[in-house]
Amino acid sequence: MKTLVKNVTIVSDHEKKVSDVLVSDFRFEKIDSVIDVKADVEIDGTGLVMLPGVIDTHVHFREPGYTNKATILSESSAAVAGGVTSFMDMPNTKPGATSLDVLEEKYKLASQSSMANYSFYLGTNGDNIEEIKRMNRNTICGVTDDGLYFKDGALCNRPDLLEKVMKSTDAIVALHCEQEDIIAKTSSVFKFSLRNAITPEKHTMFRSREACFEASKKVVELAKETGARVHLLHLSTMDELALLEDSPLSKNKRITAEICLPHLMFSYNNYKELGYKMKVNPSIKLESDRQKLIAALVTNKIDTIGSDHAPHLLSEKEGGYDEVKSGMPGVGHSLLSLLEKYKKGIISLEQVVNKMCHNPANLFQILERGYIREGYFADFVLVDMNANEVKPSISYACGWSPYEQTTYSTQIKATFVNGVQAYSEGRVQALPAGMRLHFAVEN
């Protein structure tokens, strides 16, 4: 099967150029100013922009164990509709993916149903060091505690165990950083004073900026001591930026960080409109934090963008503070949201591609993905950059999104995964197109 895209504007490798692109046998076969061959499918790319497929390194697709909320099929379908061609899923499924046997069961499920390419983190509470040592780093993206709420909270609250994890592997250790004792103390004080008057915006006070900073500081110090490769997940405060290097991503940059869509798009000011739909961990902070995080994204302090896609049923986002689940869906809206920031002059198109495609591929050392290059797997998105008031359909299994009333001035026209058209003009293809991601690392 050969697909030829004619006269399209490619954005990759920090440049823009108009070219023809020939795709064959899952890969980019040829990229040239003019390609004159007979293809099975020919697409006129005039006026369209071709971007590498987005690599979302932070999602919670819920399967197995919580398929009433989402499945790999439903959420990977939403992903490709939004231009995401690869994802890395967190271990807070049921059972929790803290063993290699459970992890391989998730890979088996994905091989049967995923529309996008996939990898799964091995979860850790610090007690499965032998599993971490045995993991094949060529086929597993990394290690994380994200979403695995243990008795002591995230792993940053047990530096003795975290140190063991850091010393056991040279894989990326991706960490949720919130200090549990600070949260407990702050929550106790505020809940007592507020009694029954707790409103959604109090979440920012309960899960405070101090709790985030102190945890991130501890993790960074430990990472420097051990030399571990640590990726700080979902930064939410301007304070944490002081802990990071302002340097381009490279093999020598051992401590990296991401910003996730909720902290990029919302601030404390949005609680009045969205209420508990905005409840996420770590909490969404002030508008000043959001602006500083965006500024750090445009430089080199923040390396990647994730969606932190965490779907819950709408009924689980209603009720009292302690009953409401933390998390929001967003994997299908991340690229569109960043393209709006490009249209407003906040970030360049090359920077969007760098943070969402190139850097995830480079950081995790993903084999032959993340770029539009001859010989690489043909994961790409065709975008109309001059659409008008587009409101994408909500395709998450949970049936809602905080972005559901948002209109966009760009539109995903088609998404290709491994050279297969996985999405086009509002329709997801019927057959899974995703492959297991592989990584160019030495075990």
C-alpha positions in Angstrom: 0.0 0.0 0.0 1.5 3.3 -1.1 0.2 6.7 -0.1 1.5 9.9 -1.8 0.8 13.3 -0.2 1.5 16.1 -2.7 2.5 19.7 -2.0 2.2 19.6 1.8 4.0 21.9 4.3 6.1 19.7 6.5 7.1 20.9 10.0 9.9 18.7 11.4 13.5 18.9 12.4 13.0 22.6 13.4 12.1 23.7 9.9 9.2 24.1 7.5 9.3 23.1 3.9 6.8 22.3 1.1 7.4 18.7 -0.2 5.8 15.6 -1.6 5.8 12.6 0.8 5.6 9.0 -0.2 4.6 6.4 2.4 5.1 2.7 1.8 5.2 -0.4 4.1 4.5 1.5 7.3 7.3 4.0 6.7 8.2 7.3 5.0 9.8 6.0 1.8 10.7 9.3 0.2 10.4 13.0 0.9 11.3 15.3 -2.0 10.1 18.5 -3.7 8.5 16.5 -6.4 7.7 12.7 -6.4 6.2 11.3 -9.5 5.1 7.7 -8.9 1.8 5.8 -9.0 0.4 5.3 -5.6 -2.7 3.5 -4.3 -3.9 6.7 -2.6 -2.9 10.2 -3.5 -3.7 13.2 -1.2 -3.6 16.8 -2.2 -1.8 18.5 0.7 -2.0 22.0 -0.7 -2.8 24.3 2.1 -2.3 21.6 4.7 0.4 21.2 7.3 2.0 17.8 8.0 3.2 17.3 11.6 4.8 14.3 13.2 2.3 12.3 15.2 2.1 13.5 18.8 3.7 11.2 21.4 1.7 11.6 24.6 3.9 10.2 27.4 1.3 10.5 30.2 -2.2 9.0 29.9 -4.5 6.8 32.1 -6.5 4.6 29.7 -8.1 2.6 32.6 -7.9 -0.9 31.1 -7.9 -3.4 32.7 -10.1 -3.0 35.7 -12.0 0.2 35.0 -13.5 -0.3 31.6 -16.8 1.3 32.8 -14.8 4.6 32.4 -12.6 3.9 29.4 -10.9 1.2 27.3 -7.7 1.2 25.3 -9.8 1.1 22.2 -12.1 4.0 23.1 -9.3 6.3 24.3 -6.8 5.5 21.6 -9.5 6.2 19.1 -10.0 9.6 20.7 -6.2 10.1 20.7 -5.8 9.6 16.9 -8.8 11.9 16.3 -6.7 14.5 18.1 -3.4 13.8 16.2 -1.8 11.6 18.9 -0.2 8.6 17.3 1.7 7.1 20.3 0.9 7.0 24.0 2.5 5.8 27.3 0.0 4.6 29.8 0.3 4.8 33.6 0.0 1.7 35.9 -3.0 2.6 38.0 -5.2 -0.1 36.5 -6.7 -3.1 38.3 -4.6 -5.0 39.0 -1.9 -2.3 39.3 0.8 -2.9 36.8 3.7 -3.4 39.3 4.8 -6.8 38.0 6.1 -7.7 34.5 3.4 -10.4 34.2 0.6 -7.9 34.7 2.3 -5.4 32.4 2.5 -8.0 29.6 -1.2 -8.6 29.9 -1.7 -4.9 29.2 0.5 -5.1 26.2 -1.6 -8.1 25.0 -4.8 -6.1 25.3 -3.3 -3.2 23.4 -2.1 -5.4 20.6 -5.7 -6.4 20.0 -7.3 -3.0 20.2 -5.1 0.1 20.1 -5.5 2.5 17.3 -2.3 4.3 18.3 1.2 3.0 19.1 1.6 2.1 22.8 3.9 1.6 25.7 3.2 1.0 29.4 5.1 2.1 32.5 6.1 -0.5 35.1 4.6 0.8 38.3 6.5 0.8 41.6 5.9 1.4 45.2 9.6 0.7 46.0 9.0 -2.9 46.9 9.4 -4.4 43.4 13.1 -3.7 42.8 13.7 -7.2 41.3 11.0 -6.6 38.7 12.5 -3.3 37.8 15.9 -4.9 37.4 14.4 -7.6 35.1 12.5 -5.3 32.8 13.5 -5.1 29.2 14.2 -1.4 28.6 14.0 -2.0 24.8 10.3 -2.7 25.1 9.1 -0.8 28.3 9.2 2.9 28.4 10.1 3.5 32.1 9.2 3.2 35.8 6.6 5.4 37.6 4.6 5.7 40.8 2.0 8.0 39.1 -1.6 7.1 40.0 -0.5 4.4 42.5 -1.6 6.0 45.7 0.0 3.9 48.4 -0.4 4.3 52.2 2.4 6.9 52.3 1.3 8.7 49.2 3.6 9.1 46.2 7.0 7.6 46.3 8.6 11.0 47.0 7.3 10.5 50.6 9.6 7.5 51.1 13.1 8.7 50.1 14.6 5.4 51.3 12.5 3.4 48.9 12.8 6.0 46.1 16.6 5.8 46.4 16.5 2.1 45.9 14.4 2.5 42.8 16.7 5.2 41.4 19.8 3.0 42.0 18.2 -0.1 40.4 17.8 1.2 36.9 19.0 3.7 34.3 15.5 3.8 32.8 13.5 6.9 33.2 11.9 7.2 36.6 8.8 9.4 36.1 7.5 10.7 39.4 4.4 12.4 40.9 5.8 15.0 43.4 3.5 16.0 46.3 4.5 15.9 50.0 1.8 14.0 51.8 2.4 15.3 55.3 2.1 18.9 54.1 -1.2 18.0 52.3 -2.5 16.3 55.4 -1.7 19.2 57.7 -3.0 21.8 55.3 -6.2 19.9 54.6 -6.8 19.3 58.3 -6.6 23.0 59.1 -8.7 24.2 56.3 -11.3 21.5 56.5 -11.8 22.2 60.2 -12.2 25.9 59.6 -14.5 25.5 56.6 -16.5 22.6 58.0 -19.3 22.0 55.5 -18.4 25.0 53.3 -15.8 23.3 51.1 -16.0 24.5 47.5 -14.0 23.2 44.5 -11.4 25.9 44.4 -10.3 24.9 47.9 -8.5 22.0 46.3 -5.7 24.4 45.4 -5.3 25.2 49.1 -5.5 21.6 50.3 -2.9 20.3 47.8 -0.7 23.4 48.1 2.2 24.8 46.2 4.4 24.1 49.2 3.6 20.4 49.0 4.6 20.3 45.3 7.8 22.3 45.7 9.1 20.4 48.8 8.5 17.0 47.1 10.1 18.1 43.8 13.1 19.6 45.6 13.6 16.3 47.5 13.4 14.3 44.3 15.8 16.5 42.4 18.4 16.3 45.2 18.1 12.6 45.4 18.4 12.3 41.6 21.6 14.4 41.6 23.0 12.2 44.4 22.3 8.9 42.6 22.7 10.1 39.0 19.3 8.7 38.1 17.3 9.7 35.0 14.2 11.4 36.6 11.3 12.9 34.8 9.1 15.3 37.0 5.5 14.8 36.0 2.9 17.5 35.7 4.6 20.5 37.1 2.0 22.9 38.6 3.9 25.8 40.3 6.3 28.5 39.2 8.4 27.6 42.3 9.4 24.2 40.9 11.0 25.9 37.9 13.9 27.0 40.0 14.9 23.4 40.4 15.4 22.8 36.7 18.1 23.5 34.2 17.4 25.9 31.3 19.2 23.7 28.7 18.1 21.8 25.6 17.2 18.2 25.9 20.3 15.9 25.5 21.6 12.6 26.8 23.4 14.5 29.5 20.2 16.1 30.8 19.3 13.6 33.6 16.5 15.6 35.3 13.7 16.6 33.0 10.1 17.8 33.4 6.7 17.9 31.7 3.8 20.2 31.8 0.3 18.6 31.4 -2.7 20.1 29.6 -4.8 20.9 32.7 -2.0 23.1 34.1 -1.3 24.6 30.7 -4.9 25.5 30.0 -6.6 26.3 33.3 -5.9 28.3 36.5 -7.6 29.0 39.8 -9.8 31.5 37.9 -11.6 28.6 36.1 -13.0 26.9 39.2 -16.1 29.2 39.1 -17.0 27.9 35.7 -15.9 24.3 35.8 -16.2 23.4 39.5 -15.0 19.8 40.3 -14.4 19.0 36.6 -11.2 20.9 37.3 -10.1 18.7 40.3 -6.8 17.1 39.4 -3.7 16.1 41.3 -1.5 18.1 41.7 -4.1 20.8 41.9 -4.3 23.6 39.3 -2.7 26.7 40.8 -2.9 30.5 40.2 -2.9 32.3 36.8 0.6 33.6 37.6 1.8 30.0 37.9 0.2 29.1 34.5 1.9 32.0 32.8 5.3 31.2 34.3 4.9 27.5 33.2 4.0 28.6 29.7 7.1 30.8 29.6 9.3 27.9 30.8 7.7 25.7 28.1 8.9 28.1 25.4 12.4 27.9 26.7 14.2 24.7 27.7 13.2 24.2 31.4 10.1 22.1 30.5 10.9 19.4 28.0 7.6 17.6 27.2 3.9 18.2 27.1 1.5 15.4 28.3 -2.3 15.3 28.5 -2.5 13.5 31.8 -5.7 12.1 30.3 -7.6 10.6 33.2 -11.2 9.9 32.5 -13.8 9.5 35.2 -17.6 9.2 34.8 -19.4 12.5 35.1 -21.1 11.1 38.2 -17.7 10.7 39.8 -17.0 14.4 39.3 -20.1 15.4 41.4 -20.8 15.3 45.1 -18.7 16.3 48.1 -15.0 17.2 48.0 -13.7 13.9 49.4 -15.9 11.8 47.1 -15.0 13.5 43.8 -12.3 11.8 41.8 -9.3 13.7 40.6 -8.6 13.7 36.9 -9.9 14.9 33.6 -9.9 13.7 30.0 -7.9 15.5 27.3 -5.8 13.3 25.1 -7.8 14.3 22.0 -7.5 18.0 22.7 -3.9 18.5 23.5 -2.6 19.2 20.0 -5.5 21.5 19.1 -5.0 23.4 22.3 -1.3 24.0 21.6 -2.0 25.0 18.0 -4.3 27.7 19.4 -1.4 29.0 21.4 0.7 29.0 18.2 -2.1 30.9 16.4 -2.0 33.5 19.2 1.8 33.9 18.9 2.5 32.4 22.3 4.7 29.5 21.0 6.1 28.7 17.5 4.9 25.8 15.5 8.4 24.4 15.5 8.3 24.5 19.4 5.0 22.7 19.5 6.4 19.9 17.4 9.6 19.9 19.5 7.8 19.5 22.8 5.1 17.1 21.7 6.9 15.0 19.1 10.7 15.3 19.0 11.5 15.6 22.7 9.3 12.7 23.8 11.0 10.6 21.1 14.5 11.7 22.1 13.9 11.6 25.9 12.6 8.0 25.8 14.9 7.0 22.9 12.0 5.8 20.9 13.1 3.9 17.8 12.4 5.7 14.5 9.4 7.8 15.5 8.7 11.5 16.4 10.0 12.9 13.1 9.1 13.1 9.5 12.2 11.4 8.0 12.8 8.9 5.3 13.0 5.4 6.9 11.0 6.4 10.0 7.6 5.0 10.8 5.0 7.0 9.1 3.2 8.5 12.0 1.8 11.9 11.0 -1.0 14.4 11.1 -2.5 16.5 8.4 -3.8 19.8 9.8 -5.9 22.6 8.3 -4.4 25.7 10.0 -7.1 28.0 8.8 -10.3 26.3 9.9 -13.1 28.4 11.5 -14.8 27.7 14.8 -14.3 24.0 14.9 -15.8 22.1 17.8 -14.6 18.5 17.8 -17.0 15.8 18.9 -16.4 14.4 22.4 -15.3 10.9 21.7 -14.1 9.8 25.2 -15.9 6.9 26.6 -16.8 8.9 29.8 -18.8 11.2 27.6 -17.5 14.6 28.8 -14.5 16.9 28.7 -13.7 20.3 30.2 -12.9 21.3 26.6 -16.3 20.4 25.2 -17.4 24.0 24.7 -14.1 25.1 23.2 -13.9 26.1 19.6 -10.7 25.9 17.6 -9.3 27.7 14.5 -7.4 24.6 13.4 -8.7 21.1 12.4 -7.2 17.7 12.3 -8.0 16.5 8.8 -6.3 13.1 9.0 -4.0 11.0 11.2 -1.8 8.2 10.0 -0.3 5.5 12.3 2.4 3.4 10.7 1.3 4.6 7.3 -2.3 3.5 7.9 -5.0 6.2 7.9 -6.4 5.8 11.4 -8.6 8.9 11.3 -10.0 11.1 8.6 -12.7 13.8 8.5 -14.5 12.8 11.7 -14.2 9.1 11.3 -11.9 6.6 13.1 -11.0 3.5 11.1 -12.4 0.2 12.2 -9.2 -1.8 12.6 -6.4 -1.2 15.2 -3.3 0.4 13.6 -1.0 0.7 16.6 2.3 -1.1 17.3 4.3 -1.6 20.5 6.9 1.1 20.8 10.6 0.1 21.0 13.5 1.9 22.5 17.1 2.3 21.5 18.7 1.6 24.8 21.2 -0.9 26.2 19.9 -3.2 29.0 
